[in-house]
Amino acid sequence: MMSSPTQRQGSHFEQQACQFLQQQGLVLIAKNWQQPKVGEIDLIMLEPGQTWSTLVFVEVRQRRRSSFGDAALSVTTAKQRKIIKTARCFLQQHTQYMDYDCRFDVVAYDGQKSPNLQTVYQPEWLPAAFIATAW
């Protein structure tokens, strides 16, 4: 059970992102996959293709608009390295995916004020938001 409001909010946006990506044709493989002392990947999905399928590691970010930048910019180089390292662990443990093409996506939710002053979040899907240089 989620204990903090921040964790509950994160879980909500991860669920929203999962549904959004499923509507785009991706298939959920794992949610909140963790490798202790390495990291966590919010969503691991499969994008089916006619010739081959792609394994997609997804980072979900949510942020209200501020002077610190948008949600997508909050996926720093250090966070990218951590996700890539965790993805390597996933592939080592799930060898059935070792030969798949892999991609790192971000689904970002930036809060914007609506005319009635409510904060509205729309998903921004960034396929191949970053790459693993030494895969």
Backbone as ProteinMPNN parsed JSONL, in Angstrom:
{"seq_chain_A": "MMSSPTQRQGSHFEQQACQFLQQQGLVLIAKNWQQPKVGEIDLIMLEPGQTWSTLVFVEVRQRRRSSFGDAALSVTTAKQRKIIKTARCFLQQHTQYMDYDCRFDVVAYDGQKSPNLQTVYQPEWLPAAFIATAW", "coords_chain_A": {"N_chain_A": [[0.836, -1.175, 0.0], [0.526, 2.2, -0.828], [2.139, 4.807, 0.905], [2.657, 7.596, 1.138], [1.377, 10.822, 0.027], [2.746, 11.674, -2.268], [3.718, 9.261, -3.339], [1.281, 8.024, -3.953], [0.303, 9.818, -5.858], [2.264, 9.549, -7.848], [1.849, 6.872, -8.549], [-0.714, 7.095, -9.618], [-0.249, 8.647, -11.964], [1.463, 6.927, -13.318], [-0.282, 4.819, -13.845], [-2.081, 6.164, -15.519], [-0.36, 6.757, -17.67], [0.272, 4.172, -18.499], [-2.233, 3.233, -19.42], [-2.62, 5.097, -21.497], [-0.461, 4.441, -23.231], [-1.132, 1.808, -23.831], [-3.417, 2.281, -25.318], [-2.185, 3.244, -27.541], [-1.252, 0.975, -28.645], [0.778, -0.467, -27.372], [1.954, -3.132, -25.234], [1.676, -4.125, -21.904], [4.37, -5.293, -20.005], [5.707, -5.254, -17.521], [5.308, -3.514, -14.413], [6.601, -0.965, -12.402], [9.117, -2.27, -12.077], [11.757, -3.549, -10.221], [15.196, -3.56, -9.368], [16.956, -4.398, -6.699], [19.084, -2.082, -5.054], [19.881, -0.99, -7.418], [17.896, 0.181, -9.209], [14.665, 1.348, -10.435], [12.162, 0.735, -12.876], [9.535, 2.401, -14.313], [7.526, 1.543, -16.22], [7.517, -1.305, -18.289], [7.243, -2.159, -21.541], [5.915, -3.696, -24.505], [6.245, -3.025, -27.858], [4.525, -4.062, -30.448], [5.495, -5.093, -33.713], [5.346, -5.409, -37.325], [7.486, -6.757, -38.488], [9.408, -7.044, -36.42], [9.415, -6.816, -32.82], [9.593, -4.236, -30.323], [11.156, -3.688, -27.24], [10.178, -1.59, -24.696], [11.29, 0.69, -22.391], [9.943, 2.669, -19.955], [9.878, 5.844, -18.523], [7.996, 7.662, -16.28], [6.954, 10.928, -15.726], [5.849, 13.653, -13.758], [4.923, 17.003, -13.318], [4.237, 20.24, -12.104], [3.979, 23.187, -14.047], [6.81, 25.255, -13.919], [9.526, 27.482, -13.023], [11.64, 25.808, -13.065], [11.648, 24.153, -15.208], [10.16, 21.726, -17.475], [8.375, 18.568, -17.06], [9.597, 16.536, -18.617], [12.235, 17.444, -18.815], [13.149, 16.875, -16.318], [14.196, 14.373, -16.296], [17.114, 13.569, -15.779], [20.599, 13.271, -16.844], [21.899, 11.581, -15.045], [19.707, 10.142, -14.021], [18.909, 8.883, -16.36], [21.111, 7.178, -16.811], [20.81, 5.481, -14.62], [18.344, 4.256, -15.202], [19.028, 2.909, -17.56], [20.985, 1.135, -16.585], [19.376, -0.388, -14.87], [17.644, -1.469, -16.76], [19.409, -3.151, -18.124], [19.805, -5.079, -16.129], [17.206, -6.13, -16.016], [17.059, -7.345, -18.561], [19.061, -9.283, -18.3], [17.877, -10.972, -16.466], [15.57, -11.724, -17.743], [15.8, -13.374, -20.192], [14.418, -13.996, -22.486], [13.895, -11.684, -23.818], [16.271, -10.719, -24.739], [17.144, -10.462, -27.422], [15.585, -8.522, -28.493], [14.935, -5.313, -29.997], [15.58, -2.37, -28.163], [14.185, 0.442, -26.447], [14.097, 3.69, -24.963], [11.707, 5.493, -23.469], [9.906, 8.47, -22.505], [7.112, 9.475, -20.667], [5.569, 12.357, -20.109], [3.929, 14.518, -17.86], [2.75, 17.633, -17.709], [1.493, 20.061, -15.674], [-1.111, 22.324, -16.367], [-2.929, 25.326, -16.022], [-6.411, 25.376, -16.29], [-9.251, 27.161, -17.79], [-11.036, 27.285, -15.62], [-9.348, 27.369, -13.504], [-8.372, 24.949, -12.584], [-5.85, 22.444, -12.344], [-4.682, 20.844, -15.163], [-3.616, 17.856, -16.638], [-1.944, 16.606, -19.39], [-0.806, 13.865, -21.325], [2.504, 13.739, -22.605], [4.15, 12.058, -24.917], [7.304, 10.865, -25.404], [8.923, 9.15, -27.523], [11.902, 7.209, -27.691], [13.399, 8.961, -26.042], [15.86, 9.107, -24.854], [19.075, 7.541, -25.331], [20.926, 4.456, -25.004], [24.255, 4.49, -24.934], [26.413, 2.676, -24.688], [25.425, -0.094, -25.01]], "CA_chain_A": [[0.0, 0.0, 0.0], [1.269, 3.448, -0.906], [1.991, 5.492, 2.182], [2.687, 9.055, 1.079], [0.628, 11.43, -1.084], [3.612, 11.704, -3.442], [3.708, 7.921, -3.924], [-0.046, 7.801, -4.539], [0.233, 10.639, -7.057], [3.12, 8.896, -8.836], [1.152, 5.671, -8.997], [-1.828, 7.542, -10.464], [0.25, 9.047, -13.281], [1.974, 5.721, -13.98], [-1.463, 4.116, -14.359], [-2.565, 6.953, -16.66], [0.591, 6.555, -18.768], [0.108, 2.796, -18.969], [-3.459, 3.205, -20.224], [-2.369, 5.881, -22.704], [0.405, 3.677, -24.125], [-1.901, 0.665, -24.308], [-4.286, 2.802, -26.378], [-1.324, 3.426, -28.711], [-0.909, -0.351, -29.152], [1.818, -1.145, -26.608], [1.488, -4.18, -24.328], [2.385, -4.061, -20.626], [5.164, -6.451, -19.574], [5.944, -5.114, -16.078], [5.079, -2.188, -13.843], [7.455, -0.724, -11.232], [10.094, -3.352, -11.97], [12.876, -3.098, -9.4], [16.4, -4.335, -9.079], [17.467, -3.804, -5.458], [20.35, -1.347, -5.047], [20.192, -0.49, -8.758], [16.887, 1.151, -9.602], [13.309, 0.935, -10.766], [11.624, 1.198, -14.149], [8.102, 2.598, -14.11], [6.77, 0.65, -17.096], [8.23, -2.022, -19.339], [6.172, -2.478, -22.477], [6.298, -4.258, -25.783], [5.598, -2.403, -29.011], [4.52, -5.067, -31.519], [5.73, -4.629, -35.072], [5.09, -6.428, -38.337], [8.699, -7.533, -38.697], [9.937, -7.349, -35.092], [8.846, -6.03, -31.729], [10.555, -3.435, -29.569], [10.96, -3.609, -25.797], [10.196, -0.167, -24.372], [11.429, 1.031, -20.982], [9.258, 3.953, -19.873], [9.954, 6.668, -17.315], [6.84, 8.544, -16.192], [7.262, 12.113, -14.933], [4.77, 14.615, -13.588], [5.403, 18.228, -12.68], [3.521, 21.474, -12.424], [4.83, 24.143, -14.763], [7.543, 26.134, -13.008], [10.761, 28.024, -13.597], [12.648, 24.744, -13.06], [11.541, 23.368, -16.428], [9.012, 20.832, -17.55], [8.541, 17.212, -16.528], [10.555, 15.779, -19.426], [13.589, 17.895, -18.48], [13.546, 16.357, -15.009], [14.893, 13.093, -16.491], [18.508, 14.007, -15.905], [21.564, 12.291, -17.349], [22.11, 10.591, -13.977], [18.517, 9.289, -13.999], [18.974, 8.058, -17.572], [22.101, 6.115, -16.564], [20.218, 4.549, -13.661], [17.327, 3.49, -15.928], [19.744, 2.015, -18.48], [21.586, 0.081, -15.766], [18.276, -1.243, -14.416], [17.175, -2.198, -17.944], [20.369, -4.25, -18.346], [19.481, -6.118, -15.138], [15.968, -6.769, -16.47], [17.369, -8.221, -19.7], [19.829, -10.43, -17.8], [16.965, -11.865, -15.752], [14.479, -12.105, -18.649], [16.578, -13.606, -21.414], [13.544, -14.111, -23.666], [13.864, -10.374, -24.47], [17.64, -10.293, -25.033], [17.349, -10.149, -28.837], [14.66, -7.469, -28.927], [15.38, -3.93, -30.016], [15.148, -1.695, -26.935], [14.013, 1.888, -26.568], [13.832, 4.374, -23.701], [10.709, 6.545, -23.676], [9.417, 9.237, -21.367], [5.771, 10.037, -20.726], [5.625, 13.503, -19.208], [2.686, 15.226, -17.565], [2.98, 18.994, -17.228], [0.234, 20.672, -15.254], [-1.439, 23.646, -16.885], [-4.19, 25.839, -15.467], [-7.54, 25.484, -17.209], [-9.999, 28.405, -17.543], [-11.669, 27.282, -14.293], [-8.217, 27.375, -12.562], [-7.976, 23.6, -12.183], [-4.651, 21.99, -13.04], [-4.992, 19.78, -16.114], [-2.408, 17.155, -17.078], [-2.057, 15.859, -20.631], [0.441, 13.128, -21.545], [3.394, 14.023, -23.725], [4.912, 10.831, -25.132], [8.575, 11.114, -26.073], [9.597, 7.901, -27.89], [13.355, 7.328, -27.828], [13.762, 10.207, -25.373], [17.316, 9.034, -24.668], [19.615, 6.277, -25.842], [22.015, 3.819, -24.268], [25.388, 4.542, -25.86], [27.217, 1.445, -24.589], [24.445, -1.122, -24.688]], "C_chain_A": [[0.887, 1.246, 0.0], [1.061, 4.231, 0.384], [1.918, 7.013, 2.051], [1.828, 9.577, -0.075], [1.44, 11.459, -2.38], [3.633, 10.35, -4.135], [2.37, 7.621, -4.589], [-0.193, 8.587, -5.835], [1.071, 10.013, -8.171], [2.465, 7.664, -9.413], [-0.003, 6.022, -9.935], [-1.333, 7.886, -11.872], [0.865, 7.875, -14.036], [0.823, 4.914, -14.573], [-2.023, 4.837, -15.58], [-1.668, 6.734, -17.885], [0.451, 5.155, -19.357], [-1.125, 2.688, -19.864], [-3.269, 3.944, -21.54], [-1.544, 5.072, -23.707], [-0.303, 2.428, -24.659], [-2.862, 1.094, -25.416], [-3.494, 3.042, -27.67], [-0.843, 2.089, -29.27], [0.196, -1.074, -28.411], [1.192, -2.114, -25.615], [2.33, -4.13, -23.056], [3.079, -5.387, -20.325], [5.342, -6.412, -18.055], [5.715, -3.666, -15.662], [5.911, -2.082, -12.57], [8.441, -1.865, -11.006], [11.335, -2.836, -11.259], [14.008, -4.103, -9.381], [16.994, -3.692, -7.833], [18.877, -3.236, -5.621], [20.772, -0.851, -6.433], [19.174, 0.567, -9.163], [15.551, 0.517, -9.918], [12.932, 1.503, -12.122], [10.117, 1.244, -13.999], [7.268, 1.606, -14.921], [7.728, -0.021, -18.072], [7.144, -2.554, -20.262], [6.759, -3.043, -23.759], [5.521, -3.531, -26.871], [5.656, -3.405, -30.161], [4.742, -4.415, -32.879], [5.468, -5.75, -36.058], [6.297, -7.336, -38.529], [9.321, -7.969, -37.37], [9.28, -6.429, -34.074], [9.966, -5.31, -30.983], [10.176, -3.447, -28.097], [11.17, -2.153, -25.388], [10.247, 0.012, -22.856], [10.933, 2.463, -20.824], [9.458, 4.592, -18.503], [8.769, 7.625, -17.357], [7.199, 9.699, -15.259], [6.07, 13.041, -14.912], [5.327, 15.822, -12.855], [4.462, 19.367, -13.053], [4.484, 22.396, -13.153], [5.508, 25.067, -13.753], [8.777, 26.662, -13.714], [11.869, 26.98, -13.649], [12.587, 23.88, -14.309], [10.373, 22.415, -16.367], [9.37, 19.434, -17.056], [9.596, 16.424, -17.298], [11.995, 16.169, -19.095], [14.068, 17.37, -17.139], [14.183, 14.961, -15.1], [16.337, 13.429, -16.831], [19.383, 12.906, -16.493], [21.82, 11.207, -16.305], [20.925, 9.624, -13.906], [18.511, 8.373, -15.217], [19.944, 6.888, -17.377], [21.533, 5.048, -15.635], [19.162, 3.668, -14.34], [17.999, 2.486, -16.865], [20.368, 0.845, -17.72], [20.52, -0.902, -15.274], [17.728, -2.068, -15.581], [18.106, -3.363, -18.276], [20.095, -5.407, -17.38], [18.213, -6.869, -15.55], [16.265, -7.76, -17.591], [18.181, -9.448, -19.273], [18.931, -11.445, -17.119], [15.829, -12.387, -16.632], [15.065, -12.291, -20.044], [15.713, -13.769, -22.662], [13.467, -12.792, -24.437], [15.248, -9.902, -24.931], [17.847, -9.862, -26.486], [16.41, -9.075, -29.366], [15.396, -6.142, -29.062], [14.834, -3.284, -28.749], [15.108, -0.191, -27.166], [13.68, 2.455, -25.187], [12.929, 5.575, -23.977], [10.448, 7.278, -22.374], [7.975, 9.63, -21.666], [5.731, 11.114, -19.655], [4.248, 14.133, -19.074], [3.046, 16.573, -16.964], [1.636, 19.62, -16.902], [0.067, 22.065, -15.823], [-2.786, 24.057, -16.32], [-5.24, 25.932, -16.571], [-8.277, 26.791, -16.931], [-10.679, 28.45, -16.167], [-10.638, 27.135, -13.171], [-7.886, 26.009, -11.968], [-6.711, 23.236, -12.955], [-5.014, 20.777, -13.881], [-3.674, 19.179, -16.591], [-2.713, 16.36, -18.341], [-0.745, 15.114, -20.852], [1.201, 13.645, -22.758], [4.313, 12.819, -23.851], [6.142, 11.166, -25.949], [9.254, 9.784, -26.378], [11.08, 8.16, -28.11], [13.851, 8.652, -27.25], [15.261, 10.279, -25.074], [17.775, 7.668, -25.127], [20.713, 5.761, -24.916], [23.199, 3.753, -25.225], [26.22, 3.279, -25.84], [26.319, 0.3, -24.156], [25.128, -2.45, -24.686]], "O_chain_A": [[1.869, 1.326, 0.737], [-0.056, 4.31, 0.896], [1.176, 7.652, 2.796], [1.581, 8.857, -1.042], [0.885, 11.288, -3.466], [3.574, 10.276, -5.363], [2.33, 7.03, -5.668], [-0.754, 8.08, -6.807], [0.629, 9.956, -9.319], [2.515, 7.431, -10.62], [-0.24, 5.329, -10.924], [-1.932, 7.462, -12.86], [0.798, 7.831, -15.264], [0.939, 4.384, -15.679], [-2.396, 4.199, -16.564], [-2.161, 6.549, -18.997], [0.506, 4.979, -20.574], [-1.057, 2.11, -20.949], [-3.71, 3.47, -22.587], [-1.88, 5.018, -24.89], [-0.095, 2.039, -25.808], [-3.091, 0.335, -26.358], [-4.065, 3.042, -28.761], [-0.108, 2.061, -30.258], [0.534, -2.199, -28.778], [0.044, -1.942, -25.205], [3.559, -4.095, -23.124], [2.468, -6.454, -20.381], [5.15, -7.424, -17.38], [5.901, -2.732, -16.443], [5.923, -3.002, -11.753], [8.585, -2.364, -9.89], [11.899, -1.812, -11.643], [13.803, -5.316, -9.379], [17.484, -2.565, -7.893], [19.741, -3.846, -6.251], [21.884, -0.352, -6.606], [19.535, 1.713, -9.429], [15.333, -0.675, -9.702], [13.331, 2.612, -12.476], [9.49, 0.258, -13.608], [6.409, 0.915, -14.375], [8.633, 0.616, -18.612], [6.251, -3.29, -19.842], [7.945, -2.882, -24.048], [4.295, -3.432, -26.814], [6.705, -3.582, -30.781], [4.237, -3.326, -33.153], [5.378, -6.914, -35.67], [6.148, -8.544, -38.712], [9.714, -9.125, -37.215], [8.678, -5.412, -34.417], [11.125, -5.724, -31.011], [9.014, -3.242, -27.747], [12.202, -1.555, -25.691], [9.365, -0.452, -22.133], [11.44, 3.373, -21.481], [9.237, 3.965, -17.467], [8.561, 8.319, -18.352], [7.683, 9.485, -14.147], [5.368, 13.199, -15.911], [6.097, 15.691, -11.903], [3.961, 19.439, -14.175], [5.687, 22.373, -12.889], [4.862, 25.594, -12.847], [9.037, 26.325, -14.869], [12.93, 27.236, -14.218], [13.393, 22.963, -14.459], [9.687, 22.305, -15.351], [10.511, 19.159, -16.686], [10.403, 15.718, -16.693], [12.881, 15.314, -19.093], [15.264, 17.411, -16.848], [14.655, 14.429, -14.096], [16.72, 13.554, -17.994], [18.958, 11.758, -16.622], [21.945, 10.033, -16.654], [21.12, 8.419, -13.747], [18.143, 7.203, -15.108], [19.635, 5.751, -17.733], [21.751, 3.855, -15.842], [19.097, 2.467, -14.078], [17.572, 1.335, -16.947], [20.288, -0.301, -18.162], [20.746, -2.113, -15.266], [17.387, -3.238, -15.405], [17.647, -4.438, -18.663], [20.149, -6.574, -17.77], [18.15, -8.094, -15.447], [15.774, -8.889, -17.569], [18.003, -10.532, -19.829], [19.189, -12.647, -17.184], [15.196, -13.388, -16.295], [14.853, -11.479, -20.945], [16.223, -13.689, -23.779], [13.022, -12.776, -25.585], [15.377, -8.798, -25.459], [18.658, -8.974, -26.747], [16.437, -8.753, -30.554], [16.357, -5.875, -28.34], [13.735, -3.621, -28.309], [15.873, 0.367, -27.953], [13.063, 1.788, -24.357], [13.331, 6.539, -24.628], [10.731, 6.774, -21.288], [7.654, 10.062, -22.773], [5.842, 10.834, -18.461], [3.506, 14.262, -20.048], [3.576, 16.652, -15.856], [0.751, 19.697, -17.754], [0.983, 22.885, -15.769], [-3.68, 23.226, -16.16], [-4.991, 26.489, -17.64], [-7.974, 27.469, -15.949], [-10.875, 29.53, -15.61], [-10.989, 26.82, -12.034], [-7.192, 25.927, -10.955], [-6.525, 23.672, -14.091], [-5.579, 19.806, -13.379], [-2.731, 19.904, -16.91], [-3.629, 15.537, -18.359], [0.324, 15.667, -20.595], [0.616, 13.947, -23.797], [5.16, 12.586, -22.988], [6.036, 11.69, -27.058], [10.077, 9.322, -25.588], [11.467, 9.198, -28.647], [14.623, 9.37, -27.885], [15.852, 11.359, -25.044], [16.971, 6.751, -25.293], [21.332, 6.512, -24.162], [23.149, 3.033, -26.222], [26.693, 2.846, -26.891], [26.453, -0.212, -23.045], [24.49, -3.473, -24.437]]}, "name": "protein", "num_of_chains": 1, "seq": "MMSSPTQRQGSHFEQQACQFLQQQGLVLIAKNWQQPKVGEIDLIMLEPGQTWSTLVFVEVRQRRRSSFGDAALSVTTAKQRKIIKTARCFLQQHTQYMDYDCRFDVVAYDGQKSPNLQTVYQPEWLPAAFIATAW"}
